[in-house]
Amino acid sequence: MLSIRDLNTYYGDSHILRGVDAQVPAACAVGLLGRNGMGKTTLIRSLMGYVRPASGQVLADGRDVTGWAPEKMARLGIGYVPEGRGIFPNLSVRENLVMAARPGIDGSRAWTFERVMATFPRLSERLSHGGQQLSGGEQQMLSIGRALMTNPRLMILDEATEGLAPLIVAEIWRVIAEIRASGIATLIVDRDWHKVLHHTDQAVVMEKGRIVLAGASAELLAQPDALAQRLGV
């Protein structure tokens, strides 16, 4: 569904992504792992059009979409839950959700307002609250729920559990499992690589802007020494 070929991205004179190759097959969950500062968020921002790569390609269903604007990428059926959540603080919970609602590119309406409420019961108790009035965990639920309201084919979750209490983290992983089971492809960035590998089919590990490990998640789990070397503090 999504293919990244020999991608190189710079911030000014700093060469961040160095010939990155990666794929997200349809209905497949892929983990994107690496220590802080290794290029994971830059890779996401490059494929979503927030940063234009210097060279290489981003392909969606075989079509070259390199450098497309974020709104055009969203119309391809990509739901993005950014690091920092990105909700509208001056809108209510209901407004944040309803403004994003639309059928998928195949006409699917599987993720309705009612289904999001059932998935996140806590939000149903906060519908009239402004985004700025929510706790960090509730804001994260709202960000995920808003992306689901677009009925995406692919969900990108960048550090969806960062800074949250353990009970909320467990809830987020439950929802990620539900999204995966529904057939939506996922690209997941998270510091808890054990959780990522248990909730994905494939994974790649980045180091200094390059892919240094890649394979089936189950196979990578069987290489704890290699993972510790690349991901340990």
Buried (B, 14 or more C-beta within 10 A) or exposed (E): BBBBBEBBBBEEEEBBBBEBBBBBEEBBBBBBBBBEEBBBBBBBBBBBBBBEBEEBBBBBEEEEBBBBEEEEBBEBBBBBBBBEBBBBEEBBBBBBBEEBBEEBBEEEEEBEBEBBBEBBEBBBEBBEBBBEEBEEBBBBBBBBBBBBBBBBBBBBBBBBBBEBEEEBBEBBBEBBEEBBEEEBBBBBBBBBBEBBBBBBBBBBBBBEBBBBBBEEBEEBBEEEEEBEEBBEE
